[in-house]
Amino acid sequence: FIVSIDYYSTTVSSFLDVAVNVPLFMNLPEFTGSFTSNDGAGAATPTFNHNNGKIKFSGTTSITATENTVFNNVEIGSGKTATTSSSFKVTGTSWTGNGTFTASAGTVAFNATQELTISGNNTFHDVVITNSNATTVSGNNTFNDVTVSNTANTVFSGNNGFNDLTINKGTAELAGDNTYNNLTIVNPATEVKFGANKTQTVNGKLIAVNAFLSFCRLGH
């Protein structure tokens, strides 16, 4: 079944699939229980429809999704917790981590066509960023594997920990103090800028193939 949410303020404890029909100027639908979406499981399975809205997780939420599940904008409520081991896509303009987000497995694929902001202190597993516009990642985040394939600029403004970071398109700015197991930079069109007076710690391999690296005072 599909639960359709089109009210000014709605709280849902647990559901199978949801069609979010909330205009952007209304209050957000808030979910306090488990989120389960079985998109792509079969013709009889309802499809999650974000309807260009934003979902706010406002409890202790477990997110179960598939790689066919697409969110628009996502917010983790202040002091709240969301966990997942699933893969899903985010195509909107914001991921707001006011609470705690922890992914033990799975891939979050950011595929926005407008400028995207990812904020908060998040623990992602794998992340793929393929936006056609600028992306800013703020806060102090922990990542397993990150692949950046933006055609525009990608900025990591906080202090981040990466297992493996691969940048293979566009311009990337690593403005904070960052730690990497492996850092790989490829493609002739790729430029990576590191913030001045910041520490970049590579515990494994630094691989730069046809790439331009610069250590500079960002913003100047």
N, C-alpha and C positions, 0 to 999 in steps of 0.2 A: 504494500500500500504506500501511498504518498501522503505525507502530512504537509499541507500548504499553509504557510505562515504569512498573513497579510494584515497583522494588527500593529498598533503603535508600540506595544511592548508585550513580548511573549517569552515565557520560560518553558522549556521542554526538558523533561528528565531523560528520556531515552526514546529512540525512534529508529526506524529502518532507513527510510529515505525521505528527504525533505525538499520541497520546492520553496525557495525563499522568494516571496513576492513583496518585499518591503522596499518602497522607494528610498533613495539614499538620504532624504531629509528627515525620515522617521527614525525613532529609536531602534536600536539594533535588536534582532532576535538573540536571546541569551540562552545558552544550553548548559545545563548543570550536570547532566549525566553522560552516558556513553553515546558516541556518534558512530553509527555503522552505515556504510554505503556500499552496496554490492554492484556498482556500475560495471557493466560488461559481463555479468555472470550468465546472461541469457536473455532471450527476447522477452520473456515474461517478467524480467526484473526491472522495476522502475529506475529511471535515471535521475540522479541528483541534479537539480537546476538552481544555480546560485542567483539567476536573474539580475546580475550586476549588483548584488547587495553585499553586505558584510556580515560575517558570522562572528559572534563573540562567545568564547568558551568561558563560562563563569562559575565553574565548580571544579571538581576533581574528575577530569574528563579523559576517557580513553577513546582515541580516534582510530577506527578501523575503516580502511578505504581500499580502493584499487588504483592502479595507475591510470584508469580512465576517469577517476573522480576529479572534478575541477572545482576549486574554490575561486571566488573573485578576490575579496579582501578578507583577512583573518585578524582577529584580535584575541589575545589571551588576557583575561581580566586581571586586575591588580590583586596580587596575593593568591591567585588561582593557579591550577596545575593542569596541563594537557600533556598526555603521553601518547606515543604511537610507535608501531613497528612497520607501518604501511608506507606505500608510495602513493603520492598524489601530486596534482598540479595546482599552481597558483597563478592566475592570469590578470589579477587586478593591480592596484597601485600601492598597496600597503600590506605589510605583515607587522603587526604591533604586538610585541611581547612584553606586556606590562606585568605578567606573572611569570610562570616557569613553564617552558616547553622543553620536553626531552624526547628525542627519537632514538630508540635503541637499534633500529634497522630501517630499511626503506630509503627512498629518494624523494626529496621535495624538489620539484622542477618548477622554477620561476620562468614563465613564458609571457611576460607582459609586453605590450606594444607601446605603453606610456611610461613615463618616469616612475620608477619603483623605489620605495623605501622599506628596508627591513630593519626593524629596531628591537631593542631589548637584549636581555642576556639569555640566549637560546643555546640549547645543546642539540644540534642537528646531527644526523648520521651523514647521508650523502646529499649533496646539493648540486643542481645543475642550473646555471643562470644563462639564459639565451635571449635576453631582452633585446629589442631593437632600439631602445631608448636608454637613458642613463639609469644606473642603479646605485643607491647608497646603502651600505650596510653599517649601522651604528650599534653601539653597545659592545659588550665583551662576549663573544660567541665562541663556542667550541664546535668544530666540524671534524667529521671523518674524512671523506673525500669531497672536494669541491672542484667543479669544472666551470670555468667562465668562458663563454663564447659570445659575449655581447658584441654588437657592432658599434656600440657607443661606449662611454666611459663608465667604469665600475669603481666605486670608492669604498674601501674598508676603513672606516674612520676610528674604530675602537681598537682595543687590544684583543687579538684573536688567537686561538690555537687551532692549527690545521694538522691533520695527519698527512694528507696529500692535497696540495693545491696545484691545479693545472690551469694556466691562462693561455688560451690559443686564439684569441681574437680581440681586437679593440685595444683601449687604453685602460690600465688598471692602476689605482693609487692605493698603496698600503701605508696609511698615514700614522698608524699606531705602533706599539711594540707587539710584534707577532712572533709566534713560534711555529715552526714547520717540521714535520718529519722529512717530507720531500716537497720541493718546489720546482715545478716544471713550467717553462715559458717557451712557447713555440709560435711559429708563423711570422713571416717578414713584416706583417702589418701590426705586430703586437709591441706595445711600449708599456713598461712597468716603472712606476715612480715610487720610491720609498721616502717616507718622511724624514726630514733632517732631525738629528739628535734623537732618533728612535732606534731601537734595537731589533734587528731581524735575526732570529736564531734558527738555523737550519741544522737539525740533528742528523739528517740523512744526506740526500743528494740535492744539489742545486743544478738544474739542467736548463740551459738557455740556448735555443736553436733559432738562429736568424731573428733574434729579438734584441730590443734596445732597453737597457737598464739604466736608470738614473737615480742618484741619491740627492734629493733636493729639498728645499723649503717649499712645501706644497702651498699653492695659492699665490705664488710669486713667479 
